[in-house]
Amino acid sequence: MKTFTWPVRIYYEDTDAGGVVYYANYLKFFERARTEMLRAEGFEQDQLLQNEGVLFVVRSVQVDYLTPARFNEQLQVHCQVAEYKKASLVFAQKISRGDVIVCRAFIRIACLDAKTMSPKSIPENLLELLKNEH
């Protein structure tokens, strides 16, 4: 899939006592970008839950923190599907400040049946979109 980019500004609440972005907040920025990428492709997560009975959950995360981000900086969160399977996706994501990569991650997302919380196939229309864009 082509790379999707979502802007984020760093607020005071995003920073730690040292004035840099608290490490766990990068995961929030990654989450927002994935949600906005799906939204831009016409898929709302609440509608997928209601209509398809599926949830997407984080199964694993590998993050490299390369340089700190600070209060009031404008960053870009980049999101790309690196791998797709029947019931999971791997997103290659990075956060940048211009040409400088602040942090990068590989995040595996599992598709679950909302009632049983067991693996379930990604809805066919979404999977087809990912295959055609990959």
Short mmCIF file of the C-alpha atoms (twelve columns), coordinates in Angstrom:
data_MODEL
# 
_entry.id   MODEL 
# 
loop_
_atom_site.group_PDB 
_atom_site.id 
_atom_site.type_symbol 
_atom_site.label_atom_id 
_atom_site.label_alt_id 
_atom_site.label_comp_id 
_atom_site.label_asym_id 
_atom_site.label_seq_id 
_atom_site.Cartn_x 
_atom_site.Cartn_y 
_atom_site.Cartn_z 
_atom_site.pdbx_PDB_model_num 
ATOM 1   C CA . MET A 1   0.000   0.000   0.000  1 
ATOM 2   C CA . LYS A 2   1.215   3.485   -0.666 1 
ATOM 3   C CA . THR A 3   2.490   5.457   2.302  1 
ATOM 4   C CA . PHE A 4   -0.144  7.387   4.238  1 
ATOM 5   C CA . THR A 5   1.017   10.467  6.160  1 
ATOM 6   C CA . TRP A 6   -0.774  12.108  9.087  1 
ATOM 7   C CA . PRO A 7   0.426   15.329  10.784 1 
ATOM 8   C CA . VAL A 8   0.742   15.580  14.567 1 
ATOM 9   C CA . ARG A 9   1.734   18.500  16.775 1 
ATOM 10  C CA . ILE A 10  3.427   17.827  20.102 1 
ATOM 11  C CA . TYR A 11  1.474   19.229  23.036 1 
ATOM 12  C CA . TYR A 12  2.780   19.808  26.535 1 
ATOM 13  C CA . GLU A 13  0.771   16.776  27.736 1 
ATOM 14  C CA . ASP A 14  2.779   14.580  25.329 1 
ATOM 15  C CA . THR A 15  6.076   15.384  27.032 1 
ATOM 16  C CA . ASP A 16  7.834   14.069  30.127 1 
ATOM 17  C CA . ALA A 17  9.644   15.953  32.888 1 
ATOM 18  C CA . GLY A 18  12.637  16.386  30.582 1 
ATOM 19  C CA . GLY A 19  10.547  18.202  27.972 1 
ATOM 20  C CA . VAL A 20  10.684  15.442  25.353 1 
ATOM 21  C CA . VAL A 21  7.896   13.216  24.080 1 
ATOM 22  C CA . TYR A 22  7.234   10.407  26.534 1 
ATOM 23  C CA . TYR A 23  8.131   7.134   24.799 1 
ATOM 24  C CA . ALA A 24  4.669   5.540   25.083 1 
ATOM 25  C CA . ASN A 25  3.025   8.500   23.363 1 
ATOM 26  C CA . TYR A 26  4.648   7.539   20.067 1 
ATOM 27  C CA . LEU A 27  2.400   4.455   20.120 1 
ATOM 28  C CA . LYS A 28  -0.636  6.765   20.312 1 
ATOM 29  C CA . PHE A 29  0.596   8.692   17.281 1 
ATOM 30  C CA . PHE A 30  1.098   5.441   15.361 1 
ATOM 31  C CA . GLU A 31  -2.416  4.286   16.325 1 
ATOM 32  C CA . ARG A 32  -3.992  7.522   15.118 1 
ATOM 33  C CA . ALA A 33  -2.230  7.291   11.772 1 
ATOM 34  C CA . ARG A 34  -3.415  3.710   11.212 1 
ATOM 35  C CA . THR A 35  -6.983  4.717   12.054 1 
ATOM 36  C CA . GLU A 36  -6.826  7.727   9.733  1 
ATOM 37  C CA . MET A 37  -5.332  5.598   6.947  1 
ATOM 38  C CA . LEU A 38  -8.269  3.190   7.171  1 
ATOM 39  C CA . ARG A 39  -10.687 6.140   7.315  1 
ATOM 40  C CA . ALA A 40  -9.122  7.677   4.196  1 
ATOM 41  C CA . GLU A 41  -9.751  4.362   2.402  1 
ATOM 42  C CA . GLY A 42  -13.418 4.353   3.502  1 
ATOM 43  C CA . PHE A 43  -13.178 1.992   6.489  1 
ATOM 44  C CA . GLU A 44  -14.355 3.166   9.909  1 
ATOM 45  C CA . GLN A 45  -13.430 0.871   12.784 1 
ATOM 46  C CA . ASP A 46  -16.783 1.277   14.533 1 
ATOM 47  C CA . GLN A 47  -18.564 0.258   11.322 1 
ATOM 48  C CA . LEU A 48  -16.269 -2.749  10.904 1 
ATOM 49  C CA . LEU A 49  -17.216 -3.774  14.448 1 
ATOM 50  C CA . GLN A 50  -20.939 -3.245  13.885 1 
ATOM 51  C CA . ASN A 51  -21.214 -4.609  10.340 1 
ATOM 52  C CA . GLU A 52  -18.489 -7.266  10.230 1 
ATOM 53  C CA . GLY A 53  -18.098 -8.145  13.914 1 
ATOM 54  C CA . VAL A 54  -14.325 -7.589  13.854 1 
ATOM 55  C CA . LEU A 55  -11.835 -5.746  16.012 1 
ATOM 56  C CA . PHE A 56  -8.239  -4.905  15.212 1 
ATOM 57  C CA . VAL A 57  -5.805  -5.266  18.101 1 
ATOM 58  C CA . VAL A 58  -2.076  -4.803  18.472 1 
ATOM 59  C CA . ARG A 59  -0.321  -8.156  18.754 1 
ATOM 60  C CA . SER A 60  3.293   -7.007  18.782 1 
ATOM 61  C CA . VAL A 61  5.384   -3.859  18.479 1 
ATOM 62  C CA . GLN A 62  9.028   -3.307  17.613 1 
ATOM 63  C CA . VAL A 63  10.054  0.342   18.063 1 
ATOM 64  C CA . ASP A 64  13.354  2.145   17.547 1 
ATOM 65  C CA . TYR A 65  13.606  5.590   19.155 1 
ATOM 66  C CA . LEU A 66  16.215  7.526   17.193 1 
ATOM 67  C CA . THR A 67  16.066  11.156  18.291 1 
ATOM 68  C CA . PRO A 68  13.831  13.066  20.714 1 
ATOM 69  C CA . ALA A 69  10.802  15.125  19.725 1 
ATOM 70  C CA . ARG A 70  9.929   18.158  21.803 1 
ATOM 71  C CA . PHE A 71  7.004   20.371  22.775 1 
ATOM 72  C CA . ASN A 72  5.264   22.239  19.938 1 
ATOM 73  C CA . GLU A 73  7.081   20.460  17.109 1 
ATOM 74  C CA . GLN A 74  5.096   19.531  14.032 1 
ATOM 75  C CA . LEU A 75  5.778   15.910  13.039 1 
ATOM 76  C CA . GLN A 76  4.554   13.569  10.330 1 
ATOM 77  C CA . VAL A 77  3.433   10.015  11.065 1 
ATOM 78  C CA . HIS A 78  3.913   7.687   8.102  1 
ATOM 79  C CA . CYS A 79  2.022   4.433   7.759  1 
ATOM 80  C CA . GLN A 80  2.388   1.645   5.225  1 
ATOM 81  C CA . VAL A 81  1.197   -1.954  5.125  1 
ATOM 82  C CA . ALA A 82  4.363   -4.053  4.929  1 
ATOM 83  C CA . GLU A 83  2.706   -7.478  5.095  1 
ATOM 84  C CA . TYR A 84  -0.793  -8.862  5.011  1 
ATOM 85  C CA . LYS A 85  -2.123  -12.266 5.907  1 
ATOM 86  C CA . LYS A 86  -5.597  -13.709 6.249  1 
ATOM 87  C CA . ALA A 87  -6.082  -12.463 9.845  1 
ATOM 88  C CA . SER A 88  -3.199  -10.052 10.456 1 
ATOM 89  C CA . LEU A 89  -1.341  -7.067  9.071  1 
ATOM 90  C CA . VAL A 90  2.124   -5.670  9.692  1 
ATOM 91  C CA . PHE A 91  2.462   -1.905  9.464  1 
ATOM 92  C CA . ALA A 92  5.803   -0.227  8.829  1 
ATOM 93  C CA . GLN A 93  5.525   3.148   10.491 1 
ATOM 94  C CA . LYS A 94  7.806   6.063   11.185 1 
ATOM 95  C CA . ILE A 95  7.560   9.511   12.687 1 
ATOM 96  C CA . SER A 96  9.612   12.253  11.107 1 
ATOM 97  C CA . ARG A 97  10.460  15.893  11.539 1 
ATOM 98  C CA . GLY A 98  11.136  16.960  7.976  1 
ATOM 99  C CA . ASP A 99  13.815  14.600  6.685  1 
ATOM 100 C CA . VAL A 100 14.835  13.437  10.171 1 
ATOM 101 C CA . ILE A 101 13.362  10.133  11.346 1 
ATOM 102 C CA . VAL A 102 12.469  10.476  15.025 1 
ATOM 103 C CA . CYS A 103 11.212  6.949   15.566 1 
ATOM 104 C CA . ARG A 104 10.229  3.899   13.506 1 
ATOM 105 C CA . ALA A 105 8.219   0.783   14.215 1 
ATOM 106 C CA . PHE A 106 6.835   -2.471  12.900 1 
ATOM 107 C CA . ILE A 107 3.422   -3.135  14.392 1 
ATOM 108 C CA . ARG A 108 1.536   -6.416  13.903 1 
ATOM 109 C CA . ILE A 109 -2.228  -6.038  14.047 1 
ATOM 110 C CA . ALA A 110 -4.510  -9.037  14.500 1 
ATOM 111 C CA . CYS A 111 -8.103  -9.202  13.333 1 
ATOM 112 C CA . LEU A 112 -10.392 -10.724 15.984 1 
ATOM 113 C CA . ASP A 113 -13.992 -11.816 16.199 1 
ATOM 114 C CA . ALA A 114 -15.569 -9.226  18.499 1 
ATOM 115 C CA . LYS A 115 -17.656 -11.794 20.388 1 
ATOM 116 C CA . THR A 116 -15.168 -14.614 20.875 1 
ATOM 117 C CA . MET A 117 -11.934 -12.568 20.780 1 
ATOM 118 C CA . SER A 118 -10.423 -15.283 18.583 1 
ATOM 119 C CA . PRO A 119 -8.688  -14.721 15.219 1 
ATOM 120 C CA . LYS A 120 -11.017 -13.944 12.343 1 
ATOM 121 C CA . SER A 121 -10.335 -13.278 8.676  1 
ATOM 122 C CA . ILE A 122 -9.958  -9.663  7.674  1 
ATOM 123 C CA . PRO A 123 -13.122 -8.591  5.794  1 
ATOM 124 C CA . GLU A 124 -12.681 -9.487  2.140  1 
ATOM 125 C CA . ASN A 125 -13.288 -5.971  0.802  1 
ATOM 126 C CA . LEU A 126 -10.592 -4.533  3.080  1 
ATOM 127 C CA . LEU A 127 -8.159  -7.341  2.315  1 
ATOM 128 C CA . GLU A 128 -8.699  -6.863  -1.448 1 
ATOM 129 C CA . LEU A 129 -7.970  -3.150  -1.109 1 
ATOM 130 C CA . LEU A 130 -4.742  -3.916  0.754  1 
ATOM 131 C CA . LYS A 131 -3.673  -6.507  -1.808 1 
ATOM 132 C CA . ASN A 132 -4.332  -4.138  -4.724 1 
ATOM 133 C CA . GLU A 133 -2.486  -1.248  -3.059 1 
ATOM 134 C CA . HIS A 134 0.430   -3.307  -1.690 1 
# 
